[in-house]
């Protein structure tokens, strides 16, 4: 079985979770979308995905969650070798500066999305980060050109940093 | 032994001097000793040796003592007729302890010490009378000392009373100032909330109204273009729409499990389609299966209708939530009421508070048991502050997980509210201190930005003639118990 790349969405409010997933549905042709409503459930899913030799390309994670919060989850993922390559996005409704700074510093957070978000913004960030992930971690980025940033992928392939094995 | 004149002296201090004068007259030299001194003259000064005694025959003399701190003279005793002035120096031989000044024109028997010794030898009666005089003077001084001591005592008491009154007044002033600041804050908050509520309610109503209109238009549109009463599947479409409007959200685990199942059943369906189906009732899945069996391309059509319904449901429930929050915020801060005291059911305030603090408490195991309580005359916004303070303190103490029990009830003359958490409890020595101003275990200021802590809560409860106490539960955590008297509410 070919390894699949997953997008994991963690959000405890079902309406919001539903909306996020719907907004990024256009990536679903190439990426698997998984949902979790707590950090603990997300950890289980991550474990299963990795145990099945698949990859997690991107996690979109709500900030305030029951139990462990999103920032802590992202920091732990950053610390673990297996989930370090995963691109991480914090979605926050109450941008407490302190927590966000912590996430930026400790979880290598490049993006955060403030609620309410716009679909275009969410899709753009998702595309950029998945492109990054594919360039860094996938041997044959060519097949993602349709859905990701084709120009950057083409540039990658042209400069020969990737040697396709197909 | 009894002195002949001891008691008589107390009645009439001048009697001894009269006798002494008679003795001196008998010795034939009275004029030699009788001296007139005008008012304001200093007889002797503190610290000087004294070689003369003065026996006051007419007028009055004031004794002064020097105050060492600021070098001023301080009047200590007024001596009347019959007094022996310089008695201590005379009897002990020490330097004078006081300064003596005449207050008015005075007449003395002024006898040098050497003459006294001679007179004592020559006149046997003189010794007796002088002893009487000395004793009588000492008696008088002693009496004065007792009177002074009593005056001092009562002055001290008076001072203590006044100091306590002052301290209380200062405390009251502090409390009043604190309350004023607090009320000012609440008033500002009320105005802000009123404006905010207005501003938020407008777009929210626009949102909800437009959605209603959109929905009815969409229904009409669907009926005109898609529904066909002859063939069944279009009518079923409306059913999918309606079910979508009623559908809830299963948790992610359930969705995942059902997705696995549905994927087997609908192998050609995409991830998004499966996810939607995972949110459908089994009855709807069964219907879907029969509807698309011969027309697999119809799947998206039904799913779209289902999702239409779902979107409408999402929008209206989100809108309801916004209006609910605004309503709670308004009633919480009582921005629409002028009078602070109203006839209220305190449970409404507790509900508002729970609604507004929901982001802090939604993950707790909440047990709310609010029994019916009588309507009382109370400051609704003030009480809401109290509930908020206690609940947010509990939340701070518990962190992410815990349980919060909120109960209320009443007996004949009191309503009680008990808020109990499962946090670490309060150290015994702090159970009373937590109600003092500026007491805090938090690292930085007030997190919620509204409350001024438990001291203001105590003030508010006391303004209702109620009580608030904190105690530790036997099985862990702390409880706050508020009692409010049920007073016959004035109309």
Interface residues (C-beta under 8 A of the other chain):
Chain A: X14 X15 X17 X18 X19 X21 X22 X25 X28 X29 X32 X33 X34 X35 X36 X37 X41 X64 X66 X67 X68 X69 X94
Chain B: X248 X249 X251 X252 X253 X255 X256 X270 X271 X272 X275 X310 X314 X317 X318 X359 X362 X363 X400 X401
